Amino acid sequence: MNTLLLKELEQAAGKNYVFTSSIDRELYSYDATKERRVPEAVVRAVDAGQIARVLALCSRHGIPVTPRGAGTGLSGGSLPMCGGVVLDCSGMNKILELSPQHMVAVVQPGVVNGALQQEAARYGLFFPPDPASLDMSTLGGNVAENAGGPRAVKYGVMRDYVLGLKVVLADGRIMDTGGRTIKNVAGYDLTRLFVGSEGTLGVIVEATLRLFPIPEHKAAINGFFSSARAAALAVQRILTSGIRPAALEFLDNSTLKAVSRMGLHVPQGAQAFLLVDVDGPEEVTIRHLERIRSLMMDHEDRALQTHASASPEEYEEVWKIRRSVGPAVHSLGSGCIAEDIVVPLGSIAAMVERTAEIASTSGLYICCYGHSGDGNLHVNIVYDKERQDQAKHAWDTAAMIFDAAIALQGSISGEHGIGMIKLGFLARGIDPVALDVMQRIRRLLDPAGILNPCKALPEPEAGMIPGDAP
Ligand SMILES: Cc1cc2nc3c(=O)[nH]c(=O)nc-3n(C[C@H](O)[C@H](O)[C@H](O)COP(=O)(O)OP(=O)(O)OC[C@H]3O[C@@H](n4cnc5c(N)ncnc54)[C@H](O)[C@@H]3O)c2cc1C
């Protein structure tokens, strides 16, 4: 970035909020993918007006802008792949309003998910979206990725909780969408368009989020199974039993081995694990837990053993294995492709089996675990990062996993987004007409192509969009 442009940027953003030293730029060169790309400048966002001035300037000069929350993204969304400016929104971290009466919170984008959970709890409320990164990731990043977590099986994902947004568009205009009502059908649903848009359509500067009453009681049960198929069949039985679990998590054999390496006890012969969480009035959760135990045990392919919680301490104990999966899997190798395919509910068993087949032919260590209650499985492919041939083989294997999910009418991403990591794979599983419409919407909202370029959608072919050079 030349000196003249830098001066203009400082005028737009405020001199104290622009950082160009190599240390500052290095600090914004990474995210949770462990890939690196150094920006030319960093702007710390302070308010909508400042962001509007920065975006208008960058649009005029064609400077790429990468919005960033906490940088916990797993698809490279906050990496400045095309250089330019990283716009750090983490400092805009105020809960502007928490209304128990309307059961909504109005937040700035840099509020950490867990901070909202804590504040809402003071009013007997909770915010259901619970990505495992909730103590680090920001609500702006959660909206931009349409994040979800174990509770999605019962409560849904971010998109189900965003009632309204304030967004700064690429040309510097500030737009309000939606509001604070649960129903609203006046005009197109622009709020939903921005949820999951991965920082490519505008910068989220405020979100109005729906809150729920904290469930009176929660309880959990886990079970070990002698095969992944037996566990997957139990998942089907639970999902069709009429009970709506608050979480339904699955671990395959490779994941159990990783967990047992950390010193946690896994019974002999266990090849798969399920964790089921229920919430609601105490007497209902007790009844549901008993019924779920029977759905796990009273069948030909019964669980080897189950453990249900009867106290808050035991509840944590029942969850312990599931909570240890992240560190256990990431300690397995220097490289790990952490994928998040999703399949329809009836295809979970088939996807688990196909993943095991792909693992055995690839020769790579693959852990498959995750949110089996909503069909969202994390397939983690472990490899040696120092070996170029293994990295390529791991990505070829990931492509087979994506194809398997698509063949089952699933999708290549249920949570983490496309970012830059899965850009080359998106066209495989998406209708070409839908992709064309998405590219046109992006171009309409960001004609200069400054917002998070090289991410989320492949570039349209030249000449396909009006204004493009043929
Ligand atoms: C240990 C760990 C566990 C995780 N578990 C889960 C999980 O269970 N479920 C899940 O869904 N994800 C999970 N993730 C992924 C990640 O935490 C989520 O994608 C999260 O939503 C990213 O939030 P962030 O604040 O870190 O955003 P960043 O990583 O900084 O950015 C993510 C994307 O959002 C865009 N963005 C950020 N702020 C704004 C804004 N204000 N306006 C417009 N665009 C913006 C960025 O440009 C980028 O494209 C996990 C990650 C880690 C490291």
The ligand as an ORCA input file, in Angstrom:
! r2SCAN-3c Opt
* xyz 0 1
  C     -11.563    -25.182     18.922
  C     -12.582    -24.730     17.909
  C     -13.853    -25.253     17.976
  C     -14.810    -24.851     17.039
  N     -16.064    -25.370     17.140
  C     -17.023    -24.960     16.287
  C     -18.343    -25.468     16.401
  O     -18.650    -26.279     17.267
  N     -19.261    -25.030     15.524
  C     -18.957    -24.105     14.554
  O     -19.859    -23.718     13.800
  N     -17.708    -23.629     14.413
  C     -16.742    -24.019     15.249
  N     -15.470    -23.521     15.129
  C     -15.171    -22.563     14.058
  C     -15.243    -21.070     14.456
  O     -15.104    -20.904     15.855
  C     -16.559    -20.455     13.989
  O     -16.598    -20.435     12.571
  C     -16.789    -19.030     14.506
  O     -18.070    -18.625     14.104
  C     -15.772    -18.021     13.989
  O     -15.897    -16.844     14.761
  P     -14.667    -15.815     14.858
  O     -15.099    -14.674     15.694
  O     -13.440    -16.490     15.287
  O     -14.568    -15.361     13.339
  P     -13.287    -15.313     12.383
  O     -12.615    -16.627     12.331
  O     -12.459    -14.133     12.716
  O     -14.023    -15.044     10.995
  C     -14.841    -16.028     10.425
  C     -15.542    -15.446      9.191
  O     -16.452    -14.440      9.588
  C     -16.171    -13.216      8.925
  N     -16.459    -12.151      9.882
  C     -15.992    -12.016     11.145
  N     -16.549    -10.933     11.718
  C     -17.366    -10.364     10.804
  C     -18.206     -9.220     10.782
  N     -18.325     -8.416     11.841
  N     -18.911     -8.946      9.660
  C     -18.814     -9.743      8.567
  N     -18.034    -10.836      8.532
  C     -17.316    -11.141      9.634
  C     -14.701    -13.313      8.516
  O     -14.420    -12.512      7.383
  C     -14.589    -14.782      8.198
  O     -15.029    -15.037      6.903
  C     -14.477    -23.922     16.025
  C     -13.178    -23.415     15.963
  C     -12.238    -23.813     16.898
  C     -10.861    -23.236     16.811
*
